[in-house]
Every structure is written in C-alpha cells, then in structure tokens.
Amino acid sequence: MAKTVAKPSRKTKTVAYDVAEQLRTPEEMAAYLDAWLEEAPDDAAGIARALGDIARARGMAQVARDAGLTRESLYKALSENGNPSFATVLKVARALGVRLNARAARGQRRLPRA
C-alpha cells in the first residue's frame, strides 16, 4: 500500500481593504458618492459612511475644520451608527468639494396641474 504524504498547507494572507485609500482625486470621490446615491438612495447610513470614506481620504481633521465641526463630532456623525443632520451632510459635502444633485426618479408619474 502506498503512503500518501501530506503537503504543508499554505495559509491565505489577507489584507484589510480601505476604500478611502482608493479615492485619490475629486472626480473619484464624487463618482463614489454618486454611486452610493444611485445604487442605494434610501440607505442614509450607507451614504453617511460614503461621506466618511471620502472625508478619511481627504483627512478628517481638515474636513472637520472646513465644515466648522470638531473632528470627534465628524467621526461620530459619519460612523456606522451615526445619524447626521441634513445640515451636517451639506456642510461636509461642501467641505469635501462635492455637490448633491437632484433629478427625477425613474418611473415616477407626473403630478397633475392644479
């Protein structure tokens, strides 16, 4: 009977992925936020996290200063459990140099004229 020799198993090495490291230009940051707004328009927490990812890519301390917030309050507002006010979202977007745009939702009926 032939003996089987067990080969030493190789462990897969994983590296943590941080999307903030991939957001290098204002265009990439805007495209990332736009993708969140398009793909998950009802996910307020996800959109806040996306703003947080962009803020980390820019530098939280600088974004907080530009938005008129403390660094700690910015981290808290844009965290997974954060619930930023719309005013905070607008301040952060302005500090990041991105705009939120509105357009008609697909499949919406026209409102009757009064």
Secondary structure, DSSP 8 states (H G I E B T S, - for coil): ------------------GGGT--SHHHHHHHHHHHHHH-TT-HHHHHHHHHHHHHHH-HHHHHHHHT--HHHHHHHTSTT----HHHHHHHHHHHT--------TT-------
